[in-house]
Amino acid sequence: MRVDLFDFDLPDERIALRPAEPRDSARMLVVKDRRGFEDRIVRDLPAFLRPGDAIVFNDTRVIPAQLTGLRRRDGSVSQIDTTLHMRVAADRWKAFARPAKRLVVGDRINFGHGSNTCLVGSLDATVIDKGEAGEVTLAFDLSGPALDEALHAVGHIPLPPYIATRRMDDERDKADYQTIYAREEGAVAAPTAGLHFTPSLFSALESTGIEKHFVTLHVGAGTFLPVKADDTADHKMHSEIGYVSAQTAAALNAVKERGGRIVSVGTTSLRLMESAVGPDGRLQEWSGSTDIFITPGYKFRTADVLMTNFHLPRSTLFMLVSAFAGLETMRAAYAHAIENEYRFYSYGDSSLLFRSDL
């Protein structure tokens, strides 16, 4: 498909730089078809669900994956900014580096210089590979839990570029950019649909008879990469690591069998579930790397309802929601959201989408 079909104009003032307070007071656009939309708020979510439905959350936890370091070579010193995006070994991460052109394989980078990061006051890594689009593979001198501890000492919360270019991260972001149920460390971007949930909303869902289940997809920085190709067939999708337990798969299969609906909180939960579907159409225990790329024409086999934020133009995420609810429906919904001053992107408002083929 032509990528320009997924383009739209968004005024800068519609980009949210802070989340709504309280979280579940954010607006929620309910989209059932292109003929009309409901303007609600997130705490109204239980009103659109039924007893026996199941809501699926991504319980990944964002790590401080934004690192600034110094590369010294032949008497010259360069500052290197990196964003870790996928762990490939106990001591190794793939990362996006800026400026990557200043790095060669074998370079050493010193992160956290001048801090009390570790025993020697810094964290060091070696560039062991260079890929495309500024990607490098870093082998750290520390490994496992020791590396994790050092990253928490020197790293920063990796705010999305559309926020980071407008303000610095601060102490508030350490809580704001994390879901209340975040548990499994490894994401470098938040599963932002889940940022809207509060303990009181959880209680309301429970009293309505809605099951809660959790899967894990460690969201990577590649989620913010623009689609530069002119046709979706030419786009290379980023990979992310995920897990679906046998217990969760069985529970969600049981929901389907008794006529309940699966409600996916976020595109990350949805992409993971679609990756974990077996040939028989049933969810199964699953773990590994997924680079599933969903565009209009895709036949969904898991979620019936999708709760998600408003996404960037020409992004793989806007393509996914267009596949789920229909391209023309989503173009109309986004036009409505812009006209009615909804807040967009990671800290923005939410939408509740019903599958177009049901």
Secondary structure, 3 states (H helix, E strand, C coil): CEHHHHCCCCCHHHECCCCCCCHHHCEEEEEEECCEEEEEEHHHHHHHCCCCCEEEEECEEECCCEEEEEEEECCEEEEEEEEEEEEEECCEEEEEEECHHHCCCCCEEEECCCCCCCCCCCEEEEEEEECCCCEEEEEECCCHHHHHHHHHHHCECCCCHHHHCCCCCCHHHHHHCCCCCCCEEEECCCCHHHHHCCHHHHHHHHHHCCEEEEEEEECCHHHHCCCCCCEHHHCCCCCEEEEECHHHHHHHHHHHHCCCCEEEECHHHHHHHHHCECCCCCECCEEEEECCCCCCCCCCCCCCEEEEECCCCCCHHHHHHHHHHCHHHHHHHHHHHHHCCCCECCCCCEEEEECCCC
